[in-house]
């Protein structure tokens, strides 16, 4: 039985976005399931614009997003409240991202082995 982890991404700081994806890749590589919940400034990590964000000397964030989505037992969710506050329409989200609410994040966190916040 695999263990599940939840990750809430609140920050839009580029180094935190990278670390959230790299951490999720590491968890899934060890057989764990990952549910990532993006809200407020962190929503930039799941918009179509995220594919072009780059830390100096690194591969684009989109590379890590693609690598994560190739793995099994991964779910990406955008916070509906955060989308409203930040003015992000569903059409700007990456195709693999579903729109959800904090209640689902709370339920998944309650069942998870651990929760991380970036």
Kinemage of the C-alpha trace (Angstrom):
@kinemage 1
@onewidth
@group {chain A} dominant
@subgroup {mainchain}
@vectorlist {calphas} color= white
{ca unk a 1} P 0.000 0.000 0.000
{ca unk a 2} L 1.447 3.360 -0.975
{ca unk a 3} L 1.485 6.303 1.370
{ca unk a 4} L -0.103 9.554 0.279
{ca unk a 5} L 1.111 13.096 0.831
{ca unk a 6} L -0.562 16.438 0.305
{ca unk a 7} L 1.238 19.575 -0.768
{ca unk a 8} L -0.273 23.064 -0.556
{ca unk a 9} L 1.417 25.652 -2.760
{ca unk a 10} L 0.587 29.171 -1.595
{ca unk a 11} L 3.714 31.040 -2.652
{ca unk a 12} L 4.365 32.141 -6.191
{ca unk a 13} L 8.092 32.571 -5.507
{ca unk a 14} L 9.911 30.703 -8.223
{ca unk a 15} L 12.247 28.745 -5.942
{ca unk a 16} L 9.271 27.518 -3.893
{ca unk a 17} L 7.367 26.461 -7.031
{ca unk a 18} L 10.414 24.478 -8.159
{ca unk a 19} L 10.837 22.828 -4.763
{ca unk a 20} L 7.162 21.860 -4.580
{ca unk a 21} L 7.410 20.019 -7.906
{ca unk a 22} L 10.812 18.478 -7.159
{ca unk a 23} L 9.534 17.258 -3.779
{ca unk a 24} L 6.430 15.776 -5.428
{ca unk a 25} L 8.605 14.009 -8.016
{ca unk a 26} L 10.747 12.566 -5.235
{ca unk a 27} L 7.720 11.315 -3.323
{ca unk a 28} L 6.125 9.691 -6.343
{ca unk a 29} L 9.448 8.125 -7.357
{ca unk a 30} L 9.410 6.252 -4.044
{ca unk a 31} L 5.891 4.958 -4.689
{ca unk a 32} L 3.896 7.530 -2.744
{ca unk a 33} L 0.793 9.276 -4.014
{ca unk a 34} L 0.771 13.068 -4.158
{ca unk a 35} L -2.090 15.576 -4.160
{ca unk a 36} L -0.923 19.130 -4.904
{ca unk a 37} L -3.272 22.009 -4.106
{ca unk a 38} L -2.345 25.405 -5.578
{ca unk a 39} L -3.874 28.602 -4.229
{ca unk a 40} L -3.359 32.380 -4.306
{ca unk a 41} L 0.097 33.308 -5.722
{ca unk a 42} L 0.942 29.610 -5.955
{ca unk a 43} L -1.588 29.275 -8.777
{ca unk a 44} L 1.104 30.527 -11.154
{ca unk a 45} L 2.545 27.024 -10.871
{ca unk a 46} L -0.422 25.489 -12.703
{ca unk a 47} L -1.185 28.094 -15.362
{ca unk a 48} L -0.098 27.768 -18.971
{ca unk a 49} L 2.417 30.554 -18.236
{ca unk a 50} L 4.225 28.217 -15.805
{ca unk a 51} L 5.790 26.363 -18.721
{ca unk a 52} L 7.988 29.393 -19.360
{ca unk a 53} L 9.091 30.178 -15.793
{ca unk a 54} L 12.814 29.517 -15.315
{ca unk a 55} L 15.220 29.695 -12.380
{ca unk a 56} L 18.663 30.874 -13.533
{ca unk a 57} L 20.748 27.948 -14.731
{ca unk a 58} L 17.866 25.453 -14.487
{ca unk a 59} L 15.425 23.766 -16.826
{ca unk a 60} L 12.056 25.545 -17.205
{ca unk a 61} L 9.450 24.783 -14.535
{ca unk a 62} L 7.363 23.184 -17.289
{ca unk a 63} L 9.981 20.419 -17.554
{ca unk a 64} L 9.363 19.406 -13.931
{ca unk a 65} L 5.602 19.721 -14.311
{ca unk a 66} L 5.742 17.346 -17.293
{ca unk a 67} L 7.985 14.885 -15.445
{ca unk a 68} L 5.578 14.810 -12.490
{ca unk a 69} L 2.542 14.303 -14.699
{ca unk a 70} L 4.221 11.299 -16.345
{ca unk a 71} L 4.223 9.560 -12.965
{ca unk a 72} L 1.372 7.591 -11.404
{ca unk a 73} L -0.837 8.577 -8.471
{ca unk a 74} L -0.443 12.341 -8.908
{ca unk a 75} L -3.256 14.862 -8.731
{ca unk a 76} L -2.991 18.626 -9.294
{ca unk a 77} L -5.771 20.925 -8.117
{ca unk a 78} L -6.342 24.668 -8.370
{ca unk a 79} L -8.254 26.369 -5.561
{ca unk a 80} L -11.499 27.831 -6.860
{ca unk a 81} L -11.478 30.602 -4.228
{ca unk a 82} L -7.876 31.512 -5.051
{ca unk a 83} L -8.699 31.568 -8.758
{ca unk a 84} L -11.505 34.045 -8.094
{ca unk a 85} L -9.314 36.263 -5.913
{ca unk a 86} L -6.413 36.221 -8.389
{ca unk a 87} L -8.661 36.599 -11.464
{ca unk a 88} L -7.482 33.361 -13.089
{ca unk a 89} L -10.044 31.743 -15.410
{ca unk a 90} L -10.107 27.957 -15.837
{ca unk a 91} L -8.921 28.351 -19.440
{ca unk a 92} L -5.504 29.548 -18.209
{ca unk a 93} L -4.896 26.338 -16.231
{ca unk a 94} L -2.828 23.450 -17.537
{ca unk a 95} L -4.999 20.688 -18.990
{ca unk a 96} L -4.164 18.177 -16.230
{ca unk a 97} L -5.306 20.517 -13.434
{ca unk a 98} L -8.742 20.236 -11.891
{ca unk a 99} L -10.554 23.008 -10.029
{ca unk a 100} L -11.280 22.136 -6.423
{ca unk a 101} L -11.902 23.626 -3.022
{ca unk a 102} L -10.193 23.698 0.327
{ca unk a 103} L -12.618 21.062 1.633
{ca unk a 104} L -11.133 18.447 -0.685
{ca unk a 105} L -7.622 19.490 0.382
{ca unk a 106} L -8.656 19.134 4.040
{ca unk a 107} L -10.127 15.665 3.456
{ca unk a 108} L -7.057 14.464 1.549
{ca unk a 109} L -4.731 15.975 4.169
{ca unk a 110} L -6.639 14.209 6.923
{ca unk a 111} L -5.968 10.862 5.186
{ca unk a 112} L -2.346 11.663 4.235
{ca unk a 113} L 0.829 10.547 5.972
{ca unk a 114} L 2.085 14.119 5.770
{ca unk a 115} L 1.282 17.596 4.486
{ca unk a 116} L 3.794 20.133 3.211
{ca unk a 117} L 3.297 23.817 2.489
{ca unk a 118} L 5.353 25.798 -0.005
